[in-house]
């Protein structure tokens, strides 16, 4: 199922509006110190960076995906998207198209 241009534009505007309304969370006050400490530890111990880079990137990607999912659930955007009665079919079709595009 292919969305026509006006439908895609409306869907994009709707999603952008939902994202604009989503509250922003403030990071921890210690996040900069923790990141810098981690970078310095990796620079001082190069053996940490050379071990199983693929497994490490998969673990990092999994943590990022989990954090994003939790953030979306906590912010309620998932419920907002699911409650868009008129746009849910368009959203599903758009996600399917995007998924197919990523697979090709």
C-alpha positions as a Python dict, from the first residue, in 0.01 Angstrom:
ca = {
    (1, 'X'): (0, 0, 0),
    (2, 'X'): (154, 330, -110),
    (3, 'X'): (67, 662, 54),
    (4, 'X'): (14, 952, -179),
    (5, 'X'): (203, 1276, -127),
    (6, 'X'): (-69, 1472, 61),
    (7, 'X'): (-125, 1178, 298),
    (8, 'X'): (248, 1150, 364),
    (9, 'X'): (269, 1522, 430),
    (10, 'X'): (-23, 1510, 675),
    (11, 'X'): (123, 1208, 851),
    (12, 'X'): (463, 1375, 877),
    (13, 'X'): (304, 1694, 1013),
    (14, 'X'): (103, 1492, 1265),
    (15, 'X'): (411, 1305, 1387),
    (16, 'X'): (614, 1627, 1405),
    (17, 'X'): (338, 1790, 1611),
    (18, 'X'): (337, 1494, 1852),
    (19, 'X'): (716, 1514, 1885),
    (20, 'X'): (700, 1890, 1946),
    (21, 'X'): (447, 1837, 2226),
    (22, 'X'): (655, 1566, 2393),
    (23, 'X'): (816, 1692, 2717),
    (24, 'X'): (1195, 1707, 2724),
    (25, 'X'): (1372, 1531, 3006),
    (26, 'X'): (1676, 1690, 3167),
    (27, 'X'): (1990, 1474, 3184),
    (28, 'X'): (2153, 1387, 3513),
    (29, 'X'): (2383, 1655, 3652),
    (30, 'X'): (2667, 1399, 3659),
    (31, 'X'): (2633, 1275, 3302),
    (32, 'X'): (2922, 1486, 3166),
    (33, 'X'): (3159, 1365, 3438),
    (34, 'X'): (3061, 1001, 3381),
    (35, 'X'): (3108, 1026, 3004),
    (36, 'X'): (3443, 1200, 3034),
    (37, 'X'): (3562, 944, 3292),
    (38, 'X'): (3460, 662, 3057),
    (39, 'X'): (3642, 823, 2762),
    (40, 'X'): (3955, 875, 2968),
    (41, 'X'): (3946, 515, 3094),
    (42, 'X'): (3918, 385, 2739),
    (43, 'X'): (4206, 605, 2622),
    (44, 'X'): (4428, 494, 2910),
    (45, 'X'): (4344, 124, 2861),
    (46, 'X'): (4341, 48, 2486),
    (47, 'X'): (4279, -323, 2549),
    (48, 'X'): (3920, -235, 2646),
    (49, 'X'): (3843, -92, 2303),
    (50, 'X'): (3980, -386, 2104),
    (51, 'X'): (3771, -669, 2253),
    (52, 'X'): (3476, -799, 2054),
    (53, 'X'): (3371, -475, 1884),
    (54, 'X'): (3069, -630, 1714),
    (55, 'X'): (2926, -775, 2035),
    (56, 'X'): (2991, -448, 2211),
    (57, 'X'): (2813, -245, 1943),
    (58, 'X'): (2517, -484, 1955),
    (59, 'X'): (2496, -444, 2332),
    (60, 'X'): (2517, -65, 2303),
    (61, 'X'): (2250, -63, 2031),
    (62, 'X'): (2027, -282, 2248),
    (63, 'X'): (2062, -43, 2541),
    (64, 'X'): (1984, 255, 2319),
    (65, 'X'): (1676, 80, 2176),
    (66, 'X'): (1558, -13, 2525),
    (67, 'X'): (1607, 341, 2653),
    (68, 'X'): (1420, 484, 2355),
    (69, 'X'): (1132, 242, 2409),
    (70, 'X'): (1110, 329, 2779),
    (71, 'X'): (1124, 700, 2697),
    (72, 'X'): (844, 668, 2443),
    (73, 'X'): (628, 471, 2685),
    (74, 'X'): (690, 713, 2973),
    (75, 'X'): (619, 1017, 2761),
    (76, 'X'): (290, 868, 2645),
    (77, 'X'): (366, 919, 2277),
    (78, 'X'): (287, 555, 2208),
    (79, 'X'): (-66, 606, 2340),
    (80, 'X'): (-102, 926, 2139),
    (81, 'X'): (0, 748, 1820),
    (82, 'X'): (-231, 455, 1887),
    (83, 'X'): (-523, 688, 1957),
    (84, 'X'): (-503, 866, 1623),
    (85, 'X'): (-808, 693, 1477),
    (86, 'X'): (-788, 845, 1132),
    (87, 'X'): (-415, 810, 1090),
    (88, 'X'): (-336, 467, 1232),
    (89, 'X'): (-374, 287, 901),
    (90, 'X'): (-156, 545, 730),
    (91, 'X'): (102, 514, 1004),
    (92, 'X'): (109, 136, 967),
    (93, 'X'): (152, 164, 591),
    (94, 'X'): (426, 424, 635),
    (95, 'X'): (616, 202, 880),
    (96, 'X'): (585, -94, 643),
    (97, 'X'): (718, 115, 356),
    (98, 'X'): (1004, 242, 568),
    (99, 'X'): (1087, -110, 682),
    (100, 'X'): (1088, -236, 325),
    (101, 'X'): (1308, 57, 223),
    (102, 'X'): (1556, -28, 500),
    (103, 'X'): (1563, -394, 398),
    (104, 'X'): (1639, -317, 35),
}
